[in-house]
Amino acid sequence: MNTAKMLALGCTALTLTGGSALAQDCGVHVVTAGDNLRYIARDAYGDADLYRLIYEANVDKIGPKADHIEIGMELRLPCADGQTAEAAAPAVVQSVAAEPAAAEAVATAPEPTAPAPAAEPQMAVRIVTGNNFAPYVDEALPGGGMFTQLVEMAMFRADPGLPYNMTFVNDWQAHLDALLPSLAYDLSFPWIRPDCETPATLTASDLSRCENFEFSAPFVEIVDGFFALRDSELIAATKYSDLLGKRICRPEGYTSSLLEANGLTTDQIQLTRPERSIDCFEALVAGQVDLVSIDAKVGDSLIAQLGVVKLVEQNPHLANLTSLHVIAHKSNQRAVGMLAKLDEGIVEMYESGEWYEIVSTALTRDMRDQ
């Protein structure tokens, strides 16, 4: 069954009093070399994902670009619960009897000018992803998973004021077939990019992906490998030709071009394409398939989830290095433009160290959970 969940965007609500945002201060941080908002939030609150709390409290200093923090800048650290400062004096309106001169001045004051019309609110970017793809995306993971955190941080880097919402829909193929083409959503992640430069080698599905979708720059590289039962001779296979004629399970959200490129075409293997990645491993343990073709980190997570670590392992000889991306349908020009902003954001994250902090934290947590 598909599930959908909207993720709240703000870290805290700031109370507006007399035109200024007030939040209870829990300290001050002086920016030093190598600082970024995630590092500061992690040190201050024990949770790097509270970086927006610090940004919102200091937007008057930082400005509209989240990367503009300078050495020596003093940043307010509001309390993580978002309480309004008790010490802040409320605005007081006093009523006094006007003296004649003051009354005359009021009577002759010019009519106030009409306020300028409020700016049109920005339309929220609609993002769709799914579950069962640990450590990259899953509602049960901290921050929605590694890739979700990367996307949200890239969005923040691109434009901290840009509203967006995140929905989890587990039918990954529906992202490609309906949700993005119909413009119900703008962006989807994470997706492997087929080798679009060699269209003659692609399956019809992968060719359609290349023709109809735009891809962001790579967000993270992955090892795409094969899993088999530990007592299978396929664990020791060193050539892709050793896999010919075998029953291979590869989830439908994964491009099949990696198999095709290594001679594992549908006329040479028995290919199964379930909707859920975990279905492949259940079929493997049940003896219904010989191999599971999948991202190595996802495979490790799923065999741990199923409790079959002693039964299943990855072939150490056959693997492909590829990358994961955010995609937009080419008919949605606003979304295509957003990919360029995300690309800028990810570059800033590399430079600031935020990319490494998110990835290393997620992988360390994943190894600990195994």
C-alpha positions as CSV (number, residue, x, y, z in Angstrom):
1,M,0.0,0.0,0.0
2,N,1.3,3.5,-0.8
3,T,1.9,5.8,2.0
4,A,2.2,9.6,2.0
5,K,3.5,11.8,4.7
6,M,4.1,15.5,4.7
7,L,7.2,16.7,6.4
8,A,7.1,20.0,8.3
9,L,9.7,22.4,7.1
10,G,10.5,24.9,10.0
11,C,12.5,24.0,13.0
12,T,10.8,26.4,15.2
13,A,8.0,29.0,15.2
14,L,9.2,32.5,16.0
15,T,6.8,34.9,17.8
16,L,6.4,38.3,16.0
17,T,6.2,41.2,18.4
18,G,6.4,44.8,17.2
19,G,7.7,43.6,13.8
20,S,10.7,41.6,15.1
21,A,11.1,37.9,15.6
22,L,11.9,37.0,19.2
23,A,13.0,33.6,20.5
24,Q,14.5,32.8,23.8
25,D,18.3,32.9,23.6
26,C,20.2,29.9,24.9
27,G,23.6,31.3,24.1
28,V,25.8,32.9,21.4
29,H,28.2,31.2,19.0
30,V,31.2,33.1,17.5
31,V,31.9,31.7,14.1
32,T,35.4,30.2,13.6
33,A,37.2,28.9,10.6
34,G,35.5,25.7,9.1
35,D,32.1,26.4,10.7
36,N,28.8,25.9,9.0
37,L,25.3,25.9,10.3
38,R,25.0,22.1,10.6
39,Y,28.2,21.9,12.7
40,I,27.0,24.7,14.9
41,A,23.6,23.1,15.4
42,R,25.1,19.7,16.2
43,D,27.4,21.2,18.9
44,A,24.7,23.4,20.3
45,Y,21.7,21.0,20.3
46,G,23.2,17.6,19.6
47,D,21.1,17.6,16.3
48,A,22.6,19.0,13.1
49,D,19.2,19.0,11.5
50,L,18.3,22.0,13.6
51,Y,20.4,24.3,11.4
52,R,17.3,26.2,10.3
53,L,16.6,27.2,13.9
54,I,19.9,29.1,13.9
55,Y,19.4,30.6,10.5
56,E,16.0,31.9,11.2
57,A,17.2,33.6,14.4
58,N,20.1,35.2,12.6
59,V,18.7,35.9,9.1
60,D,19.3,39.6,9.6
61,K,23.0,39.0,9.9
62,I,23.4,36.1,7.5
63,G,21.1,37.4,4.8
64,P,19.2,35.5,2.1
65,K,22.1,33.1,1.3
66,A,22.7,30.5,4.0
67,D,26.4,30.2,3.2
68,H,27.2,33.8,4.2
69,I,28.6,33.3,7.7
70,E,31.9,35.0,8.4
71,I,34.6,34.3,10.9
72,G,34.0,36.4,14.1
73,M,30.2,36.8,13.4
74,E,28.2,36.4,16.6
75,L,25.2,34.1,16.1
76,R,22.3,33.8,18.5
77,L,21.5,30.3,19.6
78,P,17.7,30.2,20.3
79,C,16.4,27.5,22.6
80,A,15.5,24.4,20.6
81,D,12.0,24.3,21.9
82,G,11.2,27.6,20.2
83,Q,9.9,29.3,23.3
84,T,9.3,33.0,23.2
85,A,11.7,35.0,25.4
86,E,10.1,35.6,28.8
87,A,12.3,38.6,29.3
88,A,11.1,40.3,26.2
89,A,8.9,43.2,27.2
90,P,5.5,43.2,25.4
91,A,4.5,46.2,23.4
92,V,2.6,48.7,25.6
93,V,0.1,51.1,24.2
94,Q,-0.5,54.1,26.4
95,S,-3.5,56.3,26.2
96,V,-3.1,60.0,27.3
97,A,-5.2,63.1,27.0
98,A,-3.9,65.0,24.0
99,E,-3.0,68.7,24.5
100,P,-4.6,71.2,22.2
101,A,-1.5,71.5,20.0
102,A,-1.1,67.8,19.7
103,A,-4.8,67.4,18.9
104,E,-4.5,70.0,16.1
105,A,-1.5,68.2,14.7
106,V,-3.3,65.0,14.6
107,A,-6.3,66.6,13.0
108,T,-4.2,68.1,10.2
109,A,-2.0,65.1,9.6
110,P,-2.0,63.9,6.0
111,E,-3.9,60.7,5.1
112,P,-1.7,57.7,5.5
113,T,-0.6,56.1,2.3
114,A,-1.9,52.7,1.4
115,P,0.6,49.9,2.2
116,A,2.4,48.3,-0.7
117,P,0.7,45.1,-1.8
118,A,2.2,42.0,-0.3
119,A,4.5,40.0,-2.5
120,E,2.9,36.9,-4.0
121,P,3.9,33.9,-1.9
122,Q,6.3,31.4,-3.6
123,M,4.7,28.2,-4.8
124,A,6.1,25.3,-2.8
125,V,8.3,22.8,-4.6
126,R,6.6,19.5,-4.5
127,I,9.0,16.6,-3.9
128,V,8.2,12.9,-3.9
129,T,10.3,10.0,-2.7
130,G,9.6,6.6,-1.2
131,N,10.4,4.1,1.5
132,N,12.4,0.8,1.8
133,F,15.6,2.3,0.4
134,A,17.8,2.6,3.5
135,P,20.2,4.2,4.2
136,Y,19.2,6.7,1.5
137,V,15.4,7.3,2.1
138,D,12.9,6.0,4.5
139,E,10.4,7.7,6.8
140,A,11.7,5.6,9.7
141,L,15.3,6.9,9.4
142,P,16.6,10.0,11.1
143,G,15.8,13.0,8.9
144,G,14.1,10.7,6.3
145,G,17.5,9.1,5.4
146,M,20.8,10.3,4.0
147,F,19.6,11.3,0.6
148,T,16.6,13.2,2.0
149,Q,18.9,15.2,4.2
150,L,21.2,15.9,1.3
151,V,18.3,17.2,-0.8
152,E,16.9,19.3,2.0
153,M,20.3,20.8,2.7
154,A,20.9,21.5,-1.0
155,M,17.5,23.3,-1.1
156,F,18.5,25.3,1.9
157,R,21.8,26.3,0.3
158,A,20.0,27.2,-2.9
159,D,17.3,29.4,-1.3
160,P,16.6,29.2,2.5
161,G,13.2,30.9,1.9
162,L,11.9,28.6,-0.7
163,P,9.0,26.6,0.6
164,Y,8.7,22.9,-0.2
165,N,6.9,19.8,0.9
166,M,8.0,16.2,0.9
167,T,5.7,13.2,0.2
168,F,6.5,9.5,0.5
169,V,4.9,7.3,-2.2
170,N,6.2,3.7,-2.2
171,D,5.2,2.9,-5.8
172,W,8.5,4.0,-7.4
173,Q,7.4,3.3,-10.9
174,A,4.4,5.6,-10.4
175,H,6.9,8.5,-9.9
176,L,8.0,8.0,-13.5
177,D,4.8,7.0,-15.1
178,A,2.3,9.4,-13.5
179,L,3.3,11.6,-10.7
180,L,6.0,13.7,-12.4
181,P,4.6,13.6,-16.0
182,S,1.2,14.9,-14.7
183,L,3.0,17.7,-12.8
184,A,1.5,16.5,-9.6
185,Y,5.0,16.6,-8.2
186,D,8.1,18.6,-9.3
187,L,11.0,16.5,-8.2
188,S,11.7,12.8,-7.3
189,F,14.7,11.1,-5.8
190,P,16.9,9.1,-5.7
191,W,17.3,7.7,-9.2
192,I,20.2,6.0,-11.1
193,R,20.9,7.7,-14.4
194,P,21.1,5.3,-17.3
195,D,24.0,5.7,-19.8
196,C,22.0,8.2,-21.9
197,E,25.0,8.9,-24.2
198,T,24.7,5.4,-25.7
199,P,20.9,5.1,-26.5
200,A,21.4,2.1,-28.7
201,T,22.4,0.0,-25.7
202,L,19.4,1.0,-23.5
203,T,16.2,-0.9,-22.8
204,A,12.9,0.8,-23.8
205,S,12.3,1.8,-20.1
206,D,15.8,3.3,-19.7
207,L,15.6,5.1,-23.0
208,S,12.3,6.6,-22.0
209,R,13.9,7.8,-18.7
210,C,16.6,9.6,-20.7
211,E,14.2,11.1,-23.2
212,N,11.6,12.4,-20.7
213,F,13.6,13.4,-17.6
214,E,16.3,15.7,-16.5
215,F,18.8,14.6,-13.9
216,S,20.6,16.6,-11.3
217,A,24.4,16.4,-10.7
218,P,25.3,13.2,-8.8
219,F,24.5,13.5,-5.1
220,V,26.2,10.3,-4.0
221,E,28.0,7.4,-5.6
222,I,26.9,3.8,-4.9
223,V,28.3,0.3,-5.5
224,D,25.7,-1.7,-7.5
225,G,26.4,-5.4,-6.9
226,F,25.0,-8.9,-6.6
227,F,23.8,-10.9,-3.5
228,A,23.5,-14.6,-3.3
229,L,23.1,-17.3,-0.7
230,R,26.4,-18.0,1.1
231,D,26.4,-21.7,0.0
232,S,25.9,-20.8,-3.7
233,E,28.8,-21.0,-6.2
234,L,27.6,-17.6,-7.5
235,I,29.4,-15.9,-4.6
236,A,32.7,-16.9,-6.2
237,A,31.7,-15.9,-9.8
238,T,34.3,-13.6,-11.3
239,K,32.8,-13.0,-14.8
240,Y,29.4,-11.7,-15.8
241,S,29.1,-14.6,-18.2
242,D,28.9,-16.9,-15.1
243,L,25.5,-15.3,-14.4
244,L,24.0,-16.2,-17.8
245,G,20.8,-18.3,-17.5
246,K,20.4,-17.4,-13.8
247,R,17.3,-16.0,-12.1
248,I,18.1,-12.4,-11.2
249,C,15.9,-10.1,-9.2
250,R,16.3,-6.4,-9.6
251,P,13.7,-4.0,-8.1
252,E,11.7,-2.0,-10.7
253,G,13.0,1.4,-9.4
254,Y,16.5,0.4,-10.5
255,T,17.6,0.9,-14.1
256,S,18.3,-2.4,-15.9
257,S,20.9,-0.8,-18.1
258,L,23.7,-1.9,-15.8
259,L,22.7,-5.5,-16.4
260,E,22.3,-5.0,-20.2
261,A,25.7,-3.3,-20.4
262,N,27.3,-6.5,-19.0
263,G,25.5,-8.8,-21.4
264,L,22.8,-9.8,-18.9
265,T,19.9,-9.1,-21.3
266,T,16.4,-10.4,-20.8
267,D,17.0,-13.1,-23.4
268,Q,20.0,-14.3,-21.5
269,I,18.7,-14.3,-17.9
270,Q,15.3,-14.7,-16.1
271,L,14.7,-11.2,-14.8
272,T,12.2,-10.5,-12.0
273,R,11.2,-6.8,-11.3
274,P,9.2,-6.5,-8.0
275,E,8.0,-3.1,-6.7
276,R,9.8,-3.5,-3.3
277,S,13.5,-4.2,-2.8
278,I,12.8,-6.5,0.2
279,D,10.8,-8.8,-2.1
280,C,14.0,-9.7,-3.9
281,F,15.7,-10.9,-0.8
282,E,12.6,-12.8,0.4
283,A,12.6,-14.6,-3.0
284,L,16.3,-15.3,-2.7
285,V,15.9,-16.9,0.7
286,A,12.9,-18.9,-0.5
287,G,15.0,-20.3,-3.5
288,Q,12.8,-18.5,-6.1
289,V,15.7,-16.5,-7.5
290,D,19.5,-17.1,-7.7
291,L,20.7,-13.5,-7.3
292,V,19.6,-10.1,-6.2
293,S,21.0,-7.1,-8.2
294,I,20.9,-4.0,-6.1
295,D,22.9,-1.2,-4.4
296,A,25.3,-2.7,-1.9
297,K,24.3,-0.5,1.0
298,V,20.6,-1.1,0.5
299,G,21.3,-4.9,0.3
300,D,23.2,-4.9,3.5
301,S,20.4,-3.0,5.3
302,L,17.7,-5.3,4.0
303,I,19.4,-8.6,4.9
304,A,20.0,-7.2,8.4
305,Q,16.3,-6.2,8.5
306,L,15.2,-9.7,7.5
307,G,17.7,-11.3,9.9
308,V,19.4,-13.4,7.2
309,V,23.0,-12.0,7.5
310,K,24.3,-15.5,8.0
311,L,22.5,-16.8,4.9
312,V,23.1,-14.0,2.3
313,E,26.2,-12.1,1.2
314,Q,27.4,-10.0,-1.6
315,N,29.6,-11.3,-4.4
316,P,32.9,-9.4,-3.9
317,H,34.0,-9.7,-7.6
318,L,31.2,-8.2,-9.7
319,A,30.1,-4.7,-9.1
320,N,29.5,-1.4,-10.8
321,L,30.1,2.1,-9.5
322,T,27.2,4.5,-10.3
323,S,25.5,7.5,-8.8
324,L,22.1,8.7,-7.5
325,H,20.3,11.8,-8.7
326,V,17.2,14.0,-8.3
327,I,15.0,14.0,-11.4
328,A,12.4,16.3,-13.0
329,H,10.1,15.8,-16.0
330,K,11.3,17.8,-19.0
331,S,7.8,19.3,-19.4
332,N,8.1,21.0,-16.0
333,Q,10.4,23.9,-16.7
334,R,10.1,25.2,-13.2
335,A,11.3,21.9,-11.8
336,V,14.1,21.6,-14.4
337,G,15.3,25.1,-13.2
338,M,15.2,23.8,-9.6
339,L,17.7,21.1,-10.5
340,A,20.2,23.7,-11.4
341,K,19.7,25.3,-8.0
342,L,20.2,22.0,-6.3
343,D,23.4,21.5,-8.2
344,E,24.7,24.8,-6.9
345,G,23.6,23.8,-3.4
346,I,25.4,20.5,-3.5
347,V,28.7,22.2,-4.7
348,E,28.4,24.6,-1.7
349,M,27.9,21.6,0.6
350,Y,31.1,20.0,-0.7
351,E,33.0,23.2,0.0
352,S,31.5,23.7,3.5
353,G,31.9,20.1,4.6
354,E,28.1,19.6,5.1
355,W,28.0,16.8,2.4
356,Y,30.6,14.8,4.2
357,E,29.0,15.4,7.6
358,I,25.6,14.1,6.4
359,V,27.0,11.1,4.6
360,S,29.5,10.0,7.2
361,T,26.9,10.3,10.0
362,A,24.3,8.2,8.1
363,L,26.9,5.5,7.2
364,T,28.3,5.4,10.7
365,R,24.8,5.0,12.1
366,D,23.9,2.3,9.5
367,M,27.1,0.3,10.4
368,R,26.3,0.5,14.1
369,D,22.7,-0.7,13.5
370,Q,23.9,-3.7,11.6
